Amino acid sequence: MSGRRVAITGAGVVDGHASGVLSRLLDETEARRLSRVCQMTVAAGRLALAEAGLAGGTELALLVGTEFGDMVSTIRFVDDYLQRGIPGLSALLFPHTVMNTMAAATAIAVSAKDLSLTLNVPTVAGELAIARGAAAVRAGRIEACLAGGADEPPQLVLDTFREAGAGADVRGEGAGFVVLEALDAARARGARILGEVVGEAWRALAVRPHGVGRATRSRAIAAALAGAGAASAEIGLVYTSANGDGPREAWERALLDEALAPHRPPQRSLSLPAGRHSGLAARAVATAATEAGAGLALVHAVARGGNQVAIVVAGPRARAA
């Protein structure tokens, strides 16, 4: 892929069991003012930047993928109003009723003063944020970014989805980011290179909303491999979006099988048993870089409704030149 090489220099993931991590990474005001999902997002961003040895500033962008936003706070805000009327409206909760509240809170907390983008899509939100962040760094539109996602799925929404036939997938809560920056700049400041994003693509497959399609030809995987200048046989490991939704997982396997045939590298998912959330994309990309070593790995996700993302990750010894 033409343009700058994109280094992965840091990663941070916080899940719903990380209360100790949150207490260490948030000050008293943040712990009181921020909702739970915003707390996890801020903490994950700080962890990733600390590992990268990078500070905020005018050259740090932020891309947050989310499926639900801060729906927990939104539901609570509405319930309080319905139960108590005007006196029940909370000025503290109101800022959390917008989809980009996690990005706003995190940008302030880590002083990310360049582009701030929130991507709201089902299942693939974290992967899409990382793919678009990598593409922006590669094209020279931004110098460095935190890219990943966060979710805290409300039970009410999950129950409604299942009643509508959206799948039996397992959902979790958490946040995660990787730090992406131009490889030359990372080397110049002496950063440890965890790996590289060498190809990324996102496409839409033809399918009904919330449905599973029959097409198995993946333009996203083909484009990501072409951008990486790699053949399918070079992929040594695949991280998938499997999380208990049988029909969607069968579709994902079919897409991967056709795109990588006749090669069939091992496939893993980080979503089970705890459940999938948008922050797991950062963990998948960072883990893929570690596991790839001197080779290549593919991080892949596809959603009911047809959104698809493919990210080709090179290990730190794969392309040293």
KABELMO-V299400 format. One record per run of one state. SS is the DSSP state (A for helix, B for strand, O for the rest). FROM is the first residue (numbers start at 1). LEN is the number of residues. If there is no record, write none. Layout:
ss->(SS SS)
from->(FROM FROM)
len->(LEN LEN)
This chain:
ss->(O B O A O A O A O B O B O A O A O A O B O B O A O B O A O B O B A O B O A O A B O A O B O B O A O B O B O)
from->(1 6 16 19 26 28 34 36 53 57 58 60 67 71 89 91 98 101 111 112 113 116 121 125 140 144 153 155 164 171 172 173 183 189 195 205 219 229 232 235 241 246 261 266 270 276 277 280 293 296 303 307 316)
len->(5 10 3 7 2 6 2 17 4 1 2 7 4 18 2 7 3 10 1 1 3 5 4 15 4 9 2 9 7 1 1 10 6 6 10 14 10 3 3 6 5 15 5 4 6 1 3 13 3 7 4 9 6)
